[in-house]
């Protein structure tokens, strides 16, 4: 599966950040463009990362009582139209099926851009009494939103995600669920992907079409831009009313349900790449690395080759027994070539074993996250590798946290704001809550309000842009 | 999530087999019709079955060296047209996107009915040398084929499946892969789903559009009809030539690759229902049961309730520690109602625990597959439940094997054939290999050749229908 790019090398971040991003994806064989514009082929190595993300997040979601299900891809147009803001928000992005089974359809179907409408039509049938609530459903699927400026992982016409949808008896319970999922996404980003995030409510201008409140998790990329990592919406009764999701309360009155929806997509793989990778290639936190350690046997001749490969094989099975994801690269190519290849693919630990190591019953462990090597006795190898993987996981988080801290500025004057946005910082600044101010700032600087962090100060100064008092401390940044 | 059906009861198989099938799906809350014609909503309990199937089959597939990936949903029309038989076979079933992003498209996209064409366009780029072979890719996804007579699980406009696609350096290797996957499907059906199958090549009339040879696995439903459970295709060079999948051999010549594709879909859940269920509801083999045992606590008053629930809770955690999938039904409804509900849902083992059991430190285990109960000491509960689950798994397979054996007839005369087909049997009979004969038999009896079982006798009599000598022993049956 070699491509020209693999031989040409990777553009550095300083040279061209956008090129660097695409080079990493190509060099690490994560994905490539599909035949239809804006579509993406996720290659085996990239898909293995998605499978690890899915397994962990699915587990976390199910732990909160959510069950998986599957709803159809095709939505009758009239269903989508039932919630006004929602259809207006999505109309420009829809893919529409007008012919099926050789005939022009009487009613068109849209390919789901998200599944609120098709799921809530059914929720209305499932929910009758307060005993049917909360209804907690999640699905892993593909959605289509036509993209004018597609970019692998970050913005693709079709993407993979999970979308959770719930219905509750009270407004409070719905908001708690929306916030719980926000917390789960934040913790997942931090603990599993080593990505620190800022979380909070979106402004009205930035919220999901049809939501009452949208919460989002925002991560900082190495160029200082924000990446919206996941969202969680408190939908209020905006959908339950047009879709007629009513339930009988304990005292036999009838009420409309309160709802949430929340999702995380393959976009996070873009975030993963831009948080940790360097000019040599992909860097992966061990938790999400399809291969956590690669064994590179080094031999001089046929006799040492046989001995070394035998030892390498026993190391492999020892590490696999310890539930580590390990690969033995026993190809005939030169060790240096192999180092280079696995470095590009972001394998966290390289285990080198040559004739001298064999004599001493030791091996060399090289880290991907920094330039360091250690000798370890083979007796303790599994424990040493595990320890090193934990260290790498922690170190990558620490580095990202330091970068986030260093590049987040709290400002109080417009001059400071302008300078900070020039320097591609995350900016925390007081905002009046006025949508016009938000729009003007966006027009002037391209920075948008990413979220209103949950942790709001008790006192706020004047709005950063207008003369009004600050109502919220807002996170401003340029964004993907 | 109650529906009218749950209160009305299940039609018996003798009354109306088709109604029975749909009643089981409704009563066990497996699935329901989606808003667009022919689509299916897979409800949480049905989807949990699919998740168990996915986990096991994914593991078996990966063990043979296959890697998962993801290819786009939308196929440019011109790509699909590149293999003539393939496009002719699928044209009547296609859903076509003609509008996207608010504009009429210059070139239409079809929603994948299967992914040969979109994957092989890319395989041509990935395969350059013999070192890139074999290329072994699988994906779990959704496909759309417009169905005129949809039926939940068995035939739906959109369905979920895995589709594996491989490319090899030799014809022999490709055929071995096609047969290996056939074996994996057969073993999976038998060992995991307790469904015995007959496997073999399809006749030319019944093969996949574009394949050189199609192999299939056929299972017998309780009405004697055959259900094609999974297929595996040796595609020869039928796709590698139009898609230009060429590789450089070791001696530097160029050759077209040899290919296979193979798939198993949510259709198997229909097969699972119709193999094991009875007039009381769904019956599930323990391996594929989302809940393997349900604990029903029985109390008389508030004091015994507290004691019993405490014990039931400790039983639950004990069984969960043993990696069993267990539910404690602690609702306030009557035990009899609970028995009825879990019986309909096919939970293999029911654990009843009441005040008398508590005194004796015992519980009652009731089996779903037969009408029997045993008392067991709580000391050995986990082991006893595991033993019972194994027995149930084995018993369901035994029952299905006996039914298959009893209802499969080897015939040598047309009169016997007609009688056997009247009795809804599987028929093994010599066939001349002539497609006209096959077509006439189908017209007269609606029976089709399901497959030519791998295990062919060394000598065969005259063709069952014509005067020609028998060339193959063919499996004939009516089919879903």
Interface residues (C-beta under 8 A of the other chain):
Chain A: X1 X2 X32 X34 X35 X36 X39 X40 X41 X42 X43 X44 X47 X48 X50 X51 X67 X68 X69 X70 X71 X72 X73 X74 X75 X76 X79 X91 X92 X93 X94 X95 X96 X97 X98 X99 X100 X101 X102 X108 X109 X111 X118 X121 X122 X125 X126 X128 X132 X137 X141 X142 X144 X146 X148 X157 X158 X160
Chain B: X1 X2 X3 X32 X34 X35 X36 X39 X40 X41 X42 X43 X44 X47 X48 X50 X51 X67 X68 X69 X70 X71 X72 X73 X74 X75 X76 X79 X91 X92 X93 X94 X95 X96 X97 X98 X99 X100 X101 X102 X108 X109 X111 X118 X121 X122 X126 X128 X132 X137 X141 X142 X144 X146 X148 X157 X158 X160
